[in-house]
């Protein structure tokens, strides 16, 4: 039977990339899909680009928030709850892909629950390198909890049943690492397969939220708080497997912050507080 795909397109201020993204969705070689467009109160001209698609036969929903949600993961959840498809694709608005993306992803999903396409980092009009997803790195499997398994959600197609049977939605409470939490929550016991026959392009930019350089201390504090909440929750789910990694995990991410904080920030009271919180929680 032909599989029906729900394509969730969350957007916030990506007017510069929307046409390329929309073309890479609507011109797919596989055409059995619906598109759910979610704009998170963009302040640029995104809606001017999106509005004409409201009557497109493939568009099931075009929803524009009156107030910014503050989290892309809340938008993911909204799209998942609206989705009617057998398969789900969260297509980030600043990425794009080959036109055989859906066709080949569906083919490999015959033997798996989650398909991850070959992913290329894309910067200023040029593919710069292949993104190596830790889930496929044998050296990282033993201590996999230390790594985000998939580095770009746009490269993923997954069975809707993975969402339907696990509606805890813990990940929506995270503003920074919600993707990591999402993968753990929904894909932890899933069979994940690599698809080399198509490519998803992961756009890199100086404002990429995955980069920690130049962030404020409140951002770093929230970043560490979220990692702590995540690892503690994982420990309750898989106590035997996760417990040995808790201190290692928290230290790993504190060190990431420590190495990116400026000298000036390190002499501030707020950083000293951050360090003391880390030292206390490390002992728990």
QUIFENRA-V264519 format. One record per pair of residues at least 12 apart in sequence whose ideal C-beta (glycine too) atoms are under 7 Angstrom apart, sorted by sequence separation. I is the first residue (numbers start at 1). J is the second residue. D is the distance in whole Angstrom. If there is no record, write none. Layout:
# QUIFENRA-V264519
I&J&D ; I&J&D
This chain:
# QUIFENRA-V264519
50&62&6 ; 105&117&6 ; 118&130&7 ; 119&131&4 ; 37&50&6 ; 134&147&4 ; 76&90&6 ; 119&133&7 ; 134&148&7 ; 135&149&4 ; 171&185&5 ; 134&149&5 ; 135&150&6 ; 170&185&6 ; 231&246&6 ; 9&25&7 ; 37&53&7 ; 101&117&6 ; 133&149&7 ; 47&64&6 ; 116&133&6 ; 133&150&5 ; 168&185&6 ; 7&25&6 ; 133&151&6 ; 231&249&5 ; 87&106&7 ; 166&185&6 ; 231&250&6 ; 131&151&5 ; 166&186&6 ; 61&82&6 ; 131&152&6 ; 37&59&6 ; 87&109&7 ; 228&250&6 ; 35&58&5 ; 41&64&7 ; 163&186&6 ; 227&250&7 ; 34&58&6 ; 35&59&5 ; 36&60&6 ; 37&61&7 ; 41&65&5 ; 162&186&5 ; 254&278&5 ; 33&58&7 ; 35&60&7 ; 36&61&5 ; 37&62&4 ; 38&63&5 ; 39&64&4 ; 40&65&5 ; 41&66&7 ; 162&187&7 ; 7&33&5 ; 9&35&6 ; 34&60&4 ; 39&65&7 ; 41&67&6 ; 153&179&6 ; 227&253&4 ; 5&32&7 ; 7&34&7 ; 9&36&7 ; 11&38&7 ; 41&68&4 ; 4&32&5 ; 5&33&4 ; 6&34&6 ; 7&35&5 ; 8&36&5 ; 9&37&5 ; 10&38&5 ; 11&39&5 ; 12&40&4 ; 18&46&6 ; 40&68&5 ; 162&190&6 ; 3&32&7 ; 4&33&7 ; 7&36&7 ; 9&38&7 ; 11&40&7 ; 13&42&5 ; 15&44&4 ; 40&69&5 ; 224&253&6 ; 2&32&5 ; 6&36&6 ; 10&40&7 ; 12&42&6 ; 13&43&6 ; 15&45&5 ; 19&49&6 ; 224&254&6 ; 11&42&6 ; 13&44&5 ; 15&46&5 ; 18&49&5 ; 22&53&7 ; 148&179&7 ; 250&281&6 ; 251&282&6 ; 14&46&6 ; 18&50&7 ; 26&58&6 ; 148&180&4 ; 250&282&6 ; 13&46&6 ; 119&152&5 ; 150&183&6 ; 176&209&7 ; 224&257&6 ; 15&49&6 ; 116&150&6 ; 149&183&5 ; 223&257&7 ; 11&46&6 ; 40&75&6 ; 148&183&7 ; 247&282&6 ; 119&155&4 ; 38&75&5 ; 220&257&5 ; 117&155&5 ; 116&155&5 ; 38&78&6 ; 116&156&6 ; 38&79&6 ; 220&261&7 ; 114&156&6 ; 115&157&5 ; 36&79&5 ; 114&158&4 ; 212&256&6 ; 113&158&6 ; 155&200&4 ; 212&257&7 ; 36&82&5 ; 113&159&5 ; 154&200&5 ; 176&222&6 ; 36&83&7 ; 175&222&7 ; 176&223&5 ; 213&260&5 ; 109&157&6 ; 114&162&7 ; 152&200&7 ; 154&202&7 ; 212&260&5 ; 217&265&6 ; 113&162&6 ; 177&226&5 ; 181&230&5 ; 34&84&6 ; 109&159&7 ; 152&202&4 ; 176&226&5 ; 177&227&6 ; 180&230&7 ; 184&234&6 ; 34&85&6 ; 217&268&7 ; 33&85&7 ; 105&157&4 ; 174&226&5 ; 177&230&6 ; 217&270&5 ; 221&274&6 ; 228&281&6 ; 217&271&6 ; 220&274&7 ; 224&278&7 ; 95&152&7 ; 97&154&7 ; 135&192&6 ; 217&274&7 ; 136&194&5 ; 95&154&4 ; 92&153&6 ; 10&72&6 ; 92&154&5 ; 90&153&5 ; 91&154&5 ; 170&233&6 ; 90&154&7 ; 10&75&4 ; 10&76&6 ; 25&91&6 ; 8&76&7 ; 89&157&5 ; 10&79&7 ; 33&102&7 ; 21&91&7 ; 29&99&6 ; 87&157&6 ; 88&158&5 ; 8&79&3 ; 28&99&6 ; 29&100&5 ; 87&158&7 ; 131&202&6 ; 8&80&7 ; 21&93&5 ; 24&96&4 ; 27&99&5 ; 30&102&4 ; 87&159&6 ; 88&160&5 ; 24&97&5 ; 28&101&6 ; 30&103&4 ; 86&159&7 ; 87&160&6 ; 114&187&6 ; 21&95&7 ; 28&102&5 ; 29&103&5 ; 86&160&6 ; 127&201&7 ; 8&83&7 ; 18&93&6 ; 21&96&5 ; 24&99&7 ; 85&160&6 ; 88&163&7 ; 17&93&6 ; 20&96&5 ; 30&106&6 ; 114&190&5 ; 116&192&6 ; 6&83&3 ; 17&94&4 ; 83&160&7 ; 113&190&4 ; 118&195&7 ; 6&84&6 ; 113&191&5 ; 114&192&4 ; 115&193&5 ; 116&194&6 ; 117&195&5 ; 118&196&5 ; 6&85&3 ; 14&93&4 ; 112&191&4 ; 116&195&7 ; 120&199&6 ; 122&201&4 ; 5&85&5 ; 8&88&7 ; 14&94&5 ; 112&192&6 ; 115&195&5 ; 118&198&7 ; 122&202&6 ; 4&85&5 ; 8&89&7 ; 112&193&4 ; 117&198&5 ; 118&199&5 ; 119&200&5 ; 120&201&5 ; 121&202&5 ; 122&203&5 ; 123&204&4 ; 4&86&5 ; 5&87&5 ; 6&88&5 ; 7&89&5 ; 8&90&5 ; 9&91&5 ; 10&92&7 ; 11&93&4 ; 111&193&7 ; 117&199&6 ; 120&202&7 ; 122&204&7 ; 3&86&5 ; 8&91&7 ; 10&93&6 ; 80&163&5 ; 117&200&5 ; 119&202&5 ; 121&204&5 ; 3&87&5 ; 5&89&6 ; 7&91&5 ; 9&93&6 ; 108&193&5 ; 108&195&5 ; 145&234&6 ; 105&195&6 ; 104&195&6 ; 77&169&6 ; 104&197&4 ; 105&198&7 ; 104&198&4 ; 77&172&5 ; 5&102&6 ; 101&198&5 ; 145&242&6 ; 73&171&6 ; 74&172&5 ; 100&198&5 ; 73&172&5 ; 101&200&7 ; 146&245&7 ; 98&198&5 ; 145&245&5 ; 73&174&6 ; 97&198&7 ; 98&199&5 ; 97&199&7 ; 143&245&6 ; 146&248&7 ; 3&106&6 ; 97&200&4 ; 146&249&6 ; 71&175&5 ; 97&201&6 ; 145&249&6 ; 70&175&6 ; 73&178&3 ; 95&200&6 ; 96&201&5 ; 95&201&6 ; 146&252&6 ; 71&178&7 ; 95&202&6 ; 95&203&6 ; 73&182&7 ; 94&203&5 ; 17&203&7
